[in-house]
Amino acid sequence: VQLQESGPGLVKPSQTLSLTCTVSGGSITTNYYYWSWIRQPPGKGLEWMGAITYSGSTYYSPSLKSRTSISRDTSNNQFTLQVSSVTPEDTAVYYCARSMDWGMSDFDYWGQGTQVTVSS
């Protein structure tokens, strides 16, 4: 299984950050996997943001729930992250990953990560 993040590397403050994770070698609808977004701000630890399950259910970190949305495109085997009203504090390397539970679980596959900078 391979995961690949894609999206703009630079986003202006107050705009919406949008990233896509393309999965190959396995279906995002396969029982019973969770597909997560995780980020790592510079100099800080990993932060789980949210996940979408094999059935399309979503789970979010309480601290980000009001600004975060995760959806999927099963025809293209992709899932997407949107974060609204971004600030420079949203600058981070963003990863997508697979597990069998929500939260900072045991992830067996990760994308390589993509740098997103929030700056005017």
N, CA and C of each residue as an Amber inpcrd file, in Angstrom:
protein
   360
   0.8510000  -1.1930000   0.0000000   0.0000000   0.0000000   0.0000000
   0.8880000   1.2450000   0.0000000   0.5420000   2.1870000  -0.8570000
   1.2740000   3.4490000  -0.9080000   0.3040000   4.6130000  -0.7700000
   0.7170000   5.6370000  -0.0280000  -0.0740000   6.8420000   0.1500000
   0.7500000   8.0280000  -0.3140000   0.1160000   8.9600000  -0.9970000
   0.8160000  10.1280000  -1.5210000  -0.0250000  11.3690000  -1.2970000
   0.5340000  12.3210000  -0.5350000  -0.1560000  13.5900000  -0.3060000
   0.0940000  14.5490000  -1.4710000  -0.8730000  15.3850000  -1.7610000
  -0.6980000  16.4150000  -2.7810000  -1.5320000  17.6280000  -2.4160000
  -1.0650000  18.7810000  -2.8750000  -1.7710000  20.0160000  -2.6080000
  -0.8210000  21.1890000  -2.5940000  -1.3440000  22.3970000  -2.4670000
  -0.4830000  23.5820000  -2.4890000   0.4390000  23.6410000  -1.2790000
   1.6330000  24.1150000  -1.4890000   2.6030000  24.2260000  -0.4160000
   2.5180000  25.5480000   0.3340000   1.7830000  26.4920000  -0.2280000
   1.6680000  27.8130000   0.3830000   0.1970000  28.2290000   0.3870000
  -0.2780000  28.6150000   1.5580000  -1.6590000  29.0550000   1.7220000
  -1.6470000  30.3850000   2.4900000  -2.4960000  31.2980000   2.0800000
  -2.5590000  32.6060000   2.7520000  -3.4280000  32.5100000   4.0060000
  -3.1030000  33.2990000   5.0040000  -3.9330000  33.3320000   6.2150000
  -5.3870000  33.6240000   5.8840000  -6.2700000  32.9880000   6.6370000
  -7.7350000  33.0810000   6.5260000  -8.3040000  32.2210000   5.3900000
  -7.4500000  31.6880000   4.5110000  -7.9380000  30.8370000   3.4400000
  -8.1330000  29.4040000   3.9230000  -8.5800000  28.5420000   3.0240000
  -8.7920000  27.1340000   3.3340000  -7.6690000  26.2890000   2.7520000
  -7.0720000  25.4840000   3.6070000  -6.0400000  24.5350000   3.1890000
  -6.7320000  23.2700000   2.6940000  -6.3140000  22.7720000   1.5510000
  -6.9240000  21.5760000   0.9930000  -5.8320000  20.6290000   0.4990000
  -5.8330000  19.4060000   1.0120000  -4.8570000  18.3890000   0.6310000
  -5.5830000  17.1020000   0.2470000  -4.9710000  16.3690000  -0.6570000
  -5.5080000  15.0790000  -1.1030000  -4.4930000  13.9850000  -0.8440000
  -4.9720000  12.8420000  -0.3880000  -4.1400000  11.6580000  -0.2320000
  -4.6140000  10.6130000  -1.2280000  -3.7390000  10.2330000  -2.1370000
  -4.0570000   9.2120000  -3.1230000  -3.4730000   7.8870000  -2.6680000
  -4.3220000   6.8790000  -2.6030000  -3.9230000   5.5630000  -2.1110000
  -3.8180000   4.5840000  -3.2780000  -2.7400000   3.8340000  -3.3090000
  -2.5750000   2.7900000  -4.3170000  -2.1820000   1.4940000  -3.6370000
  -2.5260000   0.3820000  -4.2830000  -2.1900000  -0.9220000  -3.7300000
  -3.2010000  -1.4260000  -2.7230000  -4.2750000  -0.7000000  -2.5190000
  -5.3190000  -1.1190000  -1.5890000  -6.4690000  -0.1380000  -1.6510000
  -7.6650000  -0.6020000  -1.3610000  -8.8450000   0.2540000  -1.4520000
  -9.1430000   0.9260000  -0.1170000  -9.5750000   2.1870000  -0.1830000
  -9.9430000   2.9000000   1.0400000 -11.2760000   2.4070000   1.6000000
 -11.9470000   1.5180000   0.8800000 -13.2060000   0.9690000   1.3830000
 -13.0300000  -0.4150000   2.0060000 -11.7930000  -0.8850000   2.0420000
 -11.5320000  -2.2090000   2.6180000 -11.7660000  -2.2090000   4.1280000
 -12.5730000  -3.2030000   4.5990000 -12.7890000  -3.3490000   6.0470000
 -11.4410000  -3.5270000   6.7370000 -11.1960000  -3.0440000   7.8130000
 -11.8680000  -2.0860000   8.6830000 -10.9080000  -0.9230000   8.9200000
 -10.3670000  -0.4000000   7.8190000  -9.3010000   0.5940000   7.9540000
  -9.8040000   2.0220000   8.1680000  -8.9670000   2.7710000   8.8930000
  -9.1560000   4.1930000   9.1230000  -8.0630000   4.9320000   8.3630000
  -8.4170000   6.0120000   7.7290000  -7.4860000   6.7940000   6.9230000
  -7.3870000   8.1800000   7.5490000  -6.2070000   8.4590000   8.0800000
  -6.0200000   9.6430000   8.9240000  -5.1740000  10.7240000   8.2830000
  -5.3470000  11.9110000   8.8220000  -4.4520000  13.0390000   8.5590000
  -3.7480000  13.3860000   9.8640000  -2.4470000  13.5600000   9.7750000
  -1.5990000  13.8820000  10.9230000  -0.6660000  15.0170000  10.4860000
  -0.3410000  15.8970000  11.3850000   0.5780000  16.9740000  11.0190000
   1.6510000  17.1460000  12.0790000   2.7480000  17.7690000  11.6690000
   3.8480000  18.0540000  12.5760000   4.3470000  19.4700000  12.3400000
   3.9710000  20.3960000  13.2120000   4.4970000  21.7640000  13.0980000
   5.9920000  21.7770000  13.3590000   6.6790000  22.7870000  12.8740000
   8.1290000  22.8450000  13.0790000   8.4900000  22.8430000  14.5570000
   9.3770000  21.9590000  14.9460000   9.8520000  21.8870000  16.3160000
   8.8870000  21.2530000  17.3020000   7.7680000  20.6910000  16.7860000
   6.7610000  20.0940000  17.6690000   6.5140000  18.6350000  17.3010000
   5.7010000  17.9750000  18.0990000   5.4000000  16.5780000  17.8600000
   4.2700000  16.3750000  16.8750000   3.9690000  15.1110000  16.6150000
   2.8980000  14.7620000  15.7010000   1.5400000  15.0500000  16.3330000
   0.6250000  15.5430000  15.5220000  -0.7320000  15.8450000  15.9640000
  -1.7280000  15.1410000  15.0430000  -2.5250000  14.2490000  15.6150000
  -3.5670000  13.6210000  14.8230000  -4.6960000  14.6170000  14.6180000
  -5.1640000  14.7380000  13.3630000  -6.1760000  15.7320000  13.0280000
  -7.5610000  15.1180000  12.8560000  -7.6220000  13.9640000  12.2470000
  -8.9110000  13.3390000  12.0010000  -8.7600000  12.1560000  11.0770000
  -9.8600000  11.4330000  10.8880000  -9.8280000  10.2350000  10.0520000
 -11.1760000  10.0010000   9.3910000 -11.1250000   9.2710000   8.2930000
 -12.3290000   8.7900000   7.6420000 -12.1930000   7.2730000   7.5380000
 -13.2810000   6.5680000   7.8160000 -13.1980000   5.1130000   7.8570000
 -13.5320000   4.4800000   6.5180000 -13.3730000   3.1620000   6.4800000
 -13.6820000   2.3760000   5.2910000 -15.1470000   2.5650000   4.8620000
 -16.0160000   2.8930000   5.8120000 -17.4430000   3.0730000   5.5230000
 -17.8310000   4.5250000   5.3200000 -16.8860000   5.4340000   5.4680000
 -17.1680000   6.8460000   5.2570000 -17.4540000   7.6450000   6.5110000
 -17.4280000   7.0260000   7.6730000 -17.5930000   7.7700000   8.9160000
 -16.3530000   8.6070000   9.1920000 -16.5560000   9.7180000   9.8880000
 -15.4350000  10.5960000  10.1760000 -15.2660000  10.8230000  11.6810000
 -14.0160000  11.0310000  12.0760000 -13.6420000  11.3410000  13.4460000
 -12.6730000  12.5120000  13.3900000 -12.8020000  13.4400000  14.3580000
 -11.9430000  14.6180000  14.3590000 -11.3580000  14.8590000  15.7410000
 -10.1600000  15.4450000  15.7350000  -9.5900000  15.9320000  16.9780000
 -10.4730000  17.0500000  17.5090000 -10.8230000  17.0050000  18.7850000
 -11.6880000  18.0630000  19.3320000 -11.1320000  19.4720000  19.1340000
  -9.8200000  19.5960000  19.1740000  -9.2170000  20.9210000  19.0610000
  -9.2940000  21.4810000  17.6420000  -9.5320000  20.6300000  16.6610000
  -9.5660000  21.0690000  15.2620000 -10.9260000  20.8680000  14.6130000
 -11.8520000  20.2720000  15.3230000 -13.1110000  19.8450000  14.7170000
 -13.8700000  20.9850000  14.0460000 -13.8160000  22.1660000  14.6450000
 -14.6060000  23.2860000  14.1180000 -14.0790000  23.7860000  12.7720000
 -12.8210000  23.4780000  12.4510000 -12.2150000  24.0040000  11.2130000
 -11.8470000  22.9180000  10.2110000 -12.0820000  21.6480000  10.5460000
 -11.5570000  20.5430000   9.7390000 -12.6690000  19.7160000   9.1180000
 -12.4390000  19.3010000   7.8900000 -13.3690000  18.4130000   7.2050000
 -12.5750000  17.3780000   6.4070000 -12.9630000  16.1330000   6.5390000
 -12.3340000  15.0560000   5.7710000 -13.4110000  14.3730000   4.9520000
 -13.1140000  14.1700000   3.6750000 -14.0530000  13.5110000   2.7720000
 -13.2930000  12.5200000   1.9030000 -14.0140000  11.8060000   1.0560000
 -13.3410000  10.8180000   0.2230000 -13.9670000  10.7480000  -1.1540000
 -13.1730000  10.2430000  -2.0880000 -13.6030000   9.9860000  -3.4580000
 -13.2550000   8.5300000  -3.7390000 -14.2270000   7.6700000  -3.5730000
 -13.9340000   6.2400000  -3.7020000 -13.6030000   5.8370000  -5.1330000
 -14.1230000   6.5730000  -6.0950000 -13.8460000   6.2160000  -7.4940000
 -12.3730000   6.4290000  -7.8400000 -11.7410000   7.3810000  -7.1680000
 -10.3260000   7.6550000  -7.4090000  -9.4320000   7.1770000  -6.2600000
 -10.0580000   6.5110000  -5.2780000  -9.3180000   5.9820000  -4.1290000
  -8.5010000   7.0780000  -3.4370000  -9.1890000   8.1750000  -3.1450000
  -8.5530000   9.3260000  -2.5180000  -9.3700000   9.7960000  -1.3140000
  -8.6960000  10.4210000  -0.3700000  -9.4070000  11.1380000   0.6800000
  -8.7570000  12.4970000   0.8630000  -9.5520000  13.4620000   1.2710000
  -9.0910000  14.8380000   1.2920000  -9.2500000  15.4670000   2.6780000
  -8.4210000  16.4520000   2.9140000  -8.4560000  17.2410000   4.1480000
  -8.6980000  18.6910000   3.7890000  -9.5960000  19.3320000   4.4970000
  -9.7680000  20.7730000   4.3840000  -9.7070000  21.3860000   5.7830000
  -8.9210000  22.4330000   5.8960000  -8.8210000  23.1930000   7.1390000
  -9.1320000  24.6410000   6.8080000 -10.1520000  25.1670000   7.4050000
 -10.5780000  26.5320000   7.0880000  -9.9210000  27.5500000   8.0250000
  -9.9620000  28.7850000   7.6000000  -9.4800000  29.9100000   8.4140000
  -8.0810000  29.6640000   8.9690000  -7.1650000  29.2960000   8.0950000
  -5.8150000  28.9420000   8.5550000  -5.0670000  30.1710000   9.0570000
  -4.1390000  29.9020000   9.9680000  -3.2230000  30.9070000  10.5000000
  -1.8080000  30.3590000  10.3710000  -0.7940000  31.1680000  10.6280000
   0.5810000  30.6530000  10.5670000   0.8130000  29.4500000  11.4850000
  -0.0070000  29.2990000  12.5270000   0.1260000  28.1420000  13.4220000
  -0.2590000  26.8320000  12.7320000  -0.8810000  26.9000000  11.5880000
  -1.2130000  25.6990000  10.8170000  -0.0650000  25.2780000   9.8950000
   1.0190000  26.0230000   9.9020000   2.2030000  25.6320000   9.1400000
   2.7640000  24.3290000   9.7080000   2.9390000  23.3410000   8.8310000
   3.3580000  22.0220000   9.3050000   3.6500000  21.1220000   8.1110000
   4.2650000  19.9790000   8.4050000   4.3070000  18.8940000   7.4360000
   3.0540000  18.0520000   7.6910000   2.2910000  17.8390000   6.6330000
   1.0410000  17.0970000   6.7210000   1.2340000  15.6960000   6.1340000
   0.7770000  14.7050000   6.9060000   0.8870000  13.3120000   6.4950000
  -0.5000000  12.6620000   6.4180000  -0.6360000  11.6970000   5.5190000
  -1.7840000  10.8040000   5.5710000  -1.2670000   9.4130000   5.9350000
  -2.1090000   8.6460000   6.5950000  -1.6670000   7.3480000   7.0960000
  -2.8580000   6.4240000   7.3090000  -2.5700000   5.1200000   7.4200000
  -3.6080000   4.1030000   7.6090000  -3.4670000   3.4130000   8.9510000
  -4.6030000   3.1510000   9.5640000  -4.6010000   2.3910000  10.8200000
  -5.9050000   1.6270000  10.9190000  -6.1170000   1.0200000  12.0970000
  -7.3750000   0.3100000  12.3240000  -8.1430000   0.9070000  13.4900000
  -7.8330000   2.1560000  13.8180000  -8.5540000   2.8550000  14.8720000
  -8.3400000   4.3370000  14.6780000  -9.1400000   5.1530000  15.3730000
  -8.9580000   6.5990000  15.2520000  -7.9650000   7.0680000  16.3140000
  -7.4630000   8.2740000  16.1330000  -6.4880000   8.8160000  17.0570000
  -5.0800000   8.4240000  16.6760000  -4.1330000   8.7630000  17.5510000
  -2.7310000   8.4060000  17.2920000  -2.5610000   6.9240000  17.5520000
  -2.9570000   6.1570000  16.5850000  -3.0100000   4.7030000  16.6770000
  -1.7380000   4.1060000  16.0740000  -1.7510000   2.8130000  15.8370000
  -0.6470000   2.1420000  15.1680000  -0.8390000   2.2670000  13.6740000
  -0.1180000   3.1530000  13.0580000  -0.2170000   3.3590000  11.6230000
   0.7440000   2.4170000  10.9100000   0.2260000   1.6640000   9.9550000
   1.1090000   0.7310000   9.2580000   1.6440000   1.2830000   7.9450000
   0.9670000   2.2470000   7.3790000   1.4490000   2.8900000   6.1630000
   1.2830000   4.3990000   6.2800000   2.3060000   5.1160000   5.8150000
   2.3280000   6.5740000   5.8350000   2.6610000   7.1040000   4.4550000
   2.1580000   8.3040000   4.1730000   2.6720000   9.0360000   3.0320000
   3.9930000   9.6800000   3.4020000   4.6580000  10.2520000   2.4220000
   5.9650000  10.8560000   2.6890000   5.8550000  12.2070000   3.3600000
   4.6690000  12.7870000   3.3360000   4.4630000  14.0830000   3.9560000
   4.6150000  15.2140000   2.9580000   3.8670000  16.2750000   3.2000000
   3.9650000  17.4550000   2.3400000   4.0000000  18.7060000   3.2150000
   4.9170000  19.5950000   2.9070000   5.0550000  20.8250000   3.6800000
   3.9880000  21.8300000   3.2550000   3.2920000  22.3730000   4.2280000
   2.3410000  23.4540000   3.9750000   2.7430000  24.6430000   4.8400000
   2.9340000  25.7670000   4.2060000   3.2820000  27.0040000   4.8980000
   2.1400000  27.9910000   4.7700000   1.7420000  28.5600000   5.8930000
   0.6930000  29.5810000   5.8880000   1.3700000  30.9360000   6.0560000
   1.3130000  31.7320000   5.0180000   1.9860000  33.0180000   5.0250000
   1.3810000  33.9080000   3.9630000   1.3740000  35.2040000   4.2470000
   0.9010000  36.1520000   3.2460000   2.0340000  36.5660000   2.3130000
